[in-house]
């Protein structure tokens, strides 16, 4: 709560300091008028005199980032409220468990990206081993963690988990490679006919 009050007070101080700075630098004389007053136009166009209160509200909303329109502020609030609720719920968990899930998701995403690059290079009939071998290694690591971990996975023994992960990785690699090879052969035979 103290940080919220500190942030609000900093926002108000920045608003006051920035306003006085802009006034000193850009508003040299108080006798100058804006085009809305000098042209005496009240044609509902771009230059219309507005009240002082609306000017300050628009300036405040510009500082907050909502611009002169009130709609985006409500949209941001509606977006922020569920995120605050999710944050409040997540703050009740043990962070070591959340970081374990985050670590597994990060490693699985890296393995998936390596597999995507390997499959693309294999389809292009280029040297795919540059990505296939690291993808196999990462897949083995992620699967062995999921097989071995008691909190994230099945809780199997470490040796059995590594063997199972290695076998699944090799089977997956050969099934992907054989499917792509068969598909490229069928494509090549269709092109020659």
C-alpha positions as CSV (number, residue, x, y, z in Angstrom):
1,X,0.0,0.0,0.0
2,X,2.9,2.3,0.7
3,X,4.2,1.8,-2.8
4,X,0.8,2.7,-4.3
5,X,0.7,6.0,-2.2
6,X,4.3,6.7,-3.2
7,X,3.5,6.2,-6.9
8,X,0.5,8.4,-6.7
9,X,2.4,11.2,-5.0
10,X,5.2,10.9,-7.5
11,X,2.7,11.2,-10.3
12,X,1.2,14.3,-8.8
13,X,4.7,15.9,-8.2
14,X,5.7,15.1,-11.8
15,X,2.5,16.7,-13.0
16,X,3.1,19.9,-11.1
17,X,6.8,20.1,-12.0
18,X,6.2,19.3,-15.6
19,X,3.4,21.9,-15.8
20,X,5.5,24.7,-14.3
21,X,8.4,23.8,-16.6
22,X,6.3,23.8,-19.7
23,X,4.7,27.1,-18.6
24,X,8.1,28.8,-18.1
25,X,9.6,27.5,-21.3
26,X,6.8,27.7,-23.8
27,X,4.4,30.3,-22.3
28,X,6.6,33.4,-22.2
29,X,3.8,35.9,-21.9
30,X,0.5,35.5,-20.0
31,X,-1.1,38.0,-22.5
32,X,-0.9,35.6,-25.4
33,X,-4.1,33.9,-26.4
34,X,-4.7,30.7,-28.1
35,X,-6.1,30.5,-31.7
36,X,-9.5,29.6,-30.3
37,X,-9.8,33.1,-28.7
38,X,-7.9,35.1,-31.3
39,X,-9.9,33.8,-34.3
40,X,-13.2,34.0,-32.4
41,X,-14.4,30.9,-34.1
42,X,-16.9,28.7,-32.5
43,X,-17.6,26.4,-35.4
44,X,-17.3,23.1,-33.5
45,X,-14.0,22.6,-35.2
46,X,-10.5,21.8,-34.0
47,X,-10.0,25.1,-32.2
48,X,-12.7,25.7,-29.6
49,X,-12.3,27.3,-26.2
50,X,-12.8,24.8,-23.3
51,X,-13.1,25.3,-19.6
52,X,-10.1,25.1,-17.3
53,X,-11.4,22.0,-15.6
54,X,-11.5,20.1,-18.8
55,X,-8.0,21.2,-19.7
56,X,-6.7,19.9,-16.4
57,X,-8.5,16.6,-16.8
58,X,-7.1,16.2,-20.3
59,X,-3.6,17.0,-19.1
60,X,-4.0,14.4,-16.2
61,X,-5.3,11.7,-18.6
62,X,-2.4,12.4,-21.0
63,X,0.0,11.9,-18.1
64,X,-1.6,8.6,-17.2
65,X,-1.5,7.5,-20.9
66,X,-5.2,7.4,-21.7
67,X,-5.2,10.4,-23.9
68,X,-8.1,13.0,-24.1
69,X,-10.7,10.2,-24.5
70,X,-12.2,8.6,-21.4
71,X,-12.9,5.2,-23.0
72,X,-9.4,3.8,-23.0
73,X,-9.1,4.4,-19.3
74,X,-12.1,2.1,-18.6
75,X,-10.7,-0.5,-21.0
76,X,-7.4,-0.5,-19.2
77,X,-9.1,-0.8,-15.9
78,X,-11.2,-3.7,-17.1
79,X,-7.9,-5.4,-18.4
80,X,-6.0,-4.7,-15.2
81,X,-8.6,-6.0,-12.7
82,X,-8.4,-9.6,-13.8
83,X,-4.7,-9.4,-13.9
84,X,-4.7,-8.1,-10.3
85,X,-6.9,-11.0,-9.3
86,X,-4.6,-13.5,-11.0
87,X,-1.7,-11.9,-9.4
88,X,-3.4,-12.1,-6.0
89,X,-4.1,-15.8,-6.5
90,X,-0.6,-16.6,-7.7
91,X,0.9,-14.7,-4.7
92,X,-0.7,-17.3,-2.4
93,X,1.3,-20.2,-4.0
94,X,4.7,-21.4,-3.1
95,X,7.0,-19.7,-5.6
96,X,9.4,-22.6,-5.9
97,X,6.7,-24.7,-7.5
98,X,5.8,-21.9,-9.9
99,X,9.5,-21.5,-10.9
100,X,9.7,-25.2,-11.5
101,X,6.8,-25.1,-13.9
102,X,8.2,-22.0,-15.5
103,X,11.6,-23.8,-16.0
104,X,10.0,-26.8,-17.5
105,X,7.9,-24.7,-19.8
106,X,11.0,-22.7,-20.9
107,X,13.0,-25.8,-21.7
108,X,10.0,-27.5,-23.5
109,X,9.6,-24.3,-25.6
110,X,13.3,-24.4,-26.5
111,X,13.1,-28.0,-27.5
112,X,10.0,-27.3,-29.6
113,X,11.7,-24.4,-31.4
114,X,14.7,-26.7,-32.1
115,X,12.4,-29.4,-33.5
116,X,10.7,-26.8,-35.7
117,X,14.0,-25.6,-37.1
118,X,15.2,-29.2,-37.6
119,X,12.0,-30.3,-39.4
120,X,12.2,-27.2,-41.7
121,X,15.8,-27.9,-42.6
122,X,14.9,-31.6,-43.2
123,X,12.0,-30.6,-45.5
124,X,14.4,-28.3,-47.4
125,X,16.8,-31.2,-47.7
126,X,19.6,-29.3,-45.9
127,X,21.9,-30.2,-43.0
128,X,19.3,-30.6,-40.2
129,X,21.6,-32.3,-37.7
130,X,22.7,-28.9,-36.4
131,X,19.2,-28.6,-34.9
132,X,18.2,-32.2,-34.6
133,X,20.9,-33.2,-32.1
134,X,20.3,-30.3,-29.7
135,X,16.5,-30.9,-30.1
136,X,17.0,-34.6,-29.1
137,X,19.1,-33.6,-26.1
138,X,16.6,-31.0,-24.9
139,X,13.7,-33.4,-25.4
140,X,15.5,-36.1,-23.4
141,X,16.2,-33.6,-20.6
142,X,12.6,-32.4,-20.4
143,X,11.1,-35.9,-20.6
144,X,13.4,-37.3,-18.0
145,X,12.5,-34.4,-15.7
146,X,8.8,-35.1,-16.2
147,X,9.3,-38.8,-15.6
148,X,11.5,-38.4,-12.5
149,X,10.0,-35.3,-10.7
150,X,7.6,-36.1,-7.9
151,X,6.0,-32.7,-8.0
152,X,5.8,-32.2,-11.7
153,X,5.7,-35.7,-13.2
154,X,5.4,-39.4,-12.5
155,X,8.0,-39.8,-9.8
156,X,9.9,-42.7,-11.4
157,X,13.5,-43.5,-10.6
158,X,16.2,-41.4,-12.3
159,X,17.8,-44.2,-14.3
160,X,14.5,-45.5,-15.6
161,X,13.4,-41.9,-16.4
162,X,16.5,-41.2,-18.5
163,X,16.2,-44.5,-20.4
164,X,12.5,-43.9,-21.1
165,X,13.1,-40.3,-22.2
166,X,16.0,-41.4,-24.5
167,X,13.9,-44.1,-26.1
168,X,10.9,-41.8,-26.7
169,X,13.2,-39.2,-28.1
170,X,14.9,-41.6,-30.5
171,X,11.5,-43.0,-31.6
172,X,10.1,-39.5,-32.1
173,X,13.1,-38.5,-34.2
174,X,12.9,-41.5,-36.5
175,X,9.2,-41.2,-36.9
176,X,9.5,-37.5,-37.9
177,X,12.4,-38.2,-40.2
178,X,10.7,-41.2,-41.9
179,X,7.5,-39.3,-42.5
180,X,9.3,-36.3,-44.0
181,X,11.5,-38.5,-46.1
182,X,8.5,-40.5,-47.4
183,X,6.6,-37.2,-48.1
184,X,9.6,-35.7,-49.9
185,X,10.0,-38.9,-52.1
186,X,6.3,-38.8,-53.0
187,X,6.6,-35.1,-53.9
188,X,9.7,-35.8,-56.0
189,X,7.9,-38.7,-57.9
190,X,4.9,-36.5,-58.5
191,X,7.1,-33.8,-59.9
192,X,8.9,-36.1,-62.3
193,X,5.6,-37.6,-63.7
